[in-house]
Amino acid sequence: MISGGRSLVSSPPAFSNDAKKLLICHGNTVSIFSTSTGLQITELEGHKALVTSVIVVPASTPASKILCYCWTASLDGSIRYWDFSVPELMKMIDIQLPIFSMVIPSLFSQPVESDEKTRDLFAYVSIGVNKQDKQPNTSRGQIRKCNLTKSCLAGGVTLAETQEPEFITICLFGKYFGIRDKRKLRIWHVPEKDSERVFGNRALSLSNRLKNGRLMTYEDERPGVRGDDDADSCTTWHWHSSEVKLLLFSSDGAYLYSGGKEGVLVIWQLDTGKKKFLPRIGSPLLFFINSPDPSLSSISCADNQIHLMKMPSMEILKSIAGIKLPCSVPEICKNSFSGFVFDCAAGLVAVCAENYCIQFYSLFDDREISQVQICERNHQPGDELTVILTLAALSLDGCVMSTVETRLPEEGIGGLVSLKFWMCGSQIKDFSLSTIIYEPHRDSGVSAIAFHPTRRMSVSTSYGGDFKIWVGNQDIQQKDKMLQKTRWTCHAVGSYKKKPMTAAAFSADGSVLAVAAETVITLWDPEMNVLVAVIGDSLECHTVQFCNLFPIHFENISNGLPKGDDHQPSSDQFMELFDGFEAVT
């Protein structure tokens, strides 16, 4: 069985000490990618559930940057220590409680090599607690302390209880870590010599202004900011039009990175308030990670994609993409929406994703091959969808793609249906637009598209009661050059008693075209556009397909049967000869 398509952005990734590798929580494993090529090198396997945290042990000296050790935590309740250069598991700690997040402050605050006696290493974990009480205010999350040296939880040390397990974040040098607790930030100061004792925390009360796109900065060690006291914001900045999801200070404290649902990364210069933007990322931003190399950073997006960026120019160097979720569509378009289609020749699936693109994803290699932007659109949260990518179809050889996009009417005016044909120019599915047909079926929507198995021929069906056969014509002469460009034109139009046409399919050799007309299935000669037979009645048909049991030609089917308008073969006669046809209702 082939499995894959897991999330790349469920947790923040981590760079290796030399910034040449990126470690990504990828389902039950940690996938390790090359930052120069964007391709997977290896993976850490062993966890039995979702990996929620990966922490690379930092290098204490320039010479130790070649060391490749990391800690991982998982919902399976285990913490593991790896040498990811091999890769090899070095140590496992089982706390028998699901771990949703983990930080290890001592890794960043004290040198790895020291003349002092080696102190115990502590991790702080956000765990889930199974409680029988199902009252709304029951705490189901805890912040606990784990002694990694002794491989056990610190006895009796519970730093906080939360309604649900919360994500833990940590400052750059490990001095502070904190969580979100409803409308408060709960922050802990880590002592220089950490031990198994309990230490206090402070809470900052926040308003809902972050949801309105405002940024607020607070002074460290501000007196009076304790318990339930409200913290007055020192500075408030406003640029984002919607909820801010990402905030990070630069290592020198001179800049602040912010991002939100609108899919724009903003860099603020703290002294002057000046801003720099990386627009058109195309998806809400989740995590921003700096690497040990100051010229390289990564940004994780909600569309299951991680971009490697050159800093400070913010140029996207490489993108690591997982499979994307099908785009959401209004209820009115769900009957005609096809979320994905398979390219069986190449072992790919084409997904109609958000932001009006089609992603070609390899089922065997578990990676993205290419993206085709069907129409331009920048991600704007809260905007009503005005254009819906409703259908996509691929030819049998995967060289031709057809898409249907529907522009929804505004206040009953301006609706438009566009049928597009795309030609593939390479093995990496680099499609280019060949032909656009506006309103292919007058004012009616397109219900299905099917391709001829051997020829450049396609059929589109309509809820308006007709179908159209399209053919591609090649070899267009331009000056002294012969360009292999295909333009698609209408070859024939057919209908059956003005019934809505809901599905279509070609036979294996292309000699028979089946079109579903509500409760009956009509069989046509696609070359002559002649109705040969009608199979019915049945339940309303939404999909038709041919089973490749044996090749059938019209001369075989009609051999020995009466011909002419008044002597069409009966349904029983046709079904006896046409065992290779299957209707799916």
Secondary structure, 3 states (H helix, E strand, C coil): CCCCCCCCCCCCCEECCCCCEEEEEECCEEEEEECCCCCEEEEECCCCCCEEEEEECCCCCHHHHHCCEEEEEECCCEEEEEECCCCEEEEEEECCCCEEEEECCHHHHCCCCCCCCCCCCEEEEEEECCCCCCCCCCCCEEEEEEECCCCEEEEEEEEEEECCCCCCEECCCCCEEEEEECCEEEEEECCCCCCCCCCCEEEEECCHHHHHCEEEECCCCCCCCCCCCECCCCEEEECCCCCEEEEEECCCCCEEEEEECCCCEEEEECCCCCEEEECCCCCCEEEEEECCCCCEEEEEECCCEEEEEECCCCEEEEEEECCCCECCCCHHHHHHCCCEEEECCCCEEEEEEHHHEEEEEECCCCEEEEEEECCCCCCCCCCCCCEEEEEEEECCCCCEEEEEEEECCECCECCEEEEEEEEECCCCCCEEEEEEEECCCCCCCEEEEEECCCCCEEEEEECCCCEEEEEEECCEEECCEEECCCEEEEEEEECCCCCCEEEEEECCCCCCEEEEECCEEEEEECCCCEEEEEECCCCCCCEEEECCCCCCCHHHHCCCCCCCCCCCCCHHHHHHHCCCEEEEC
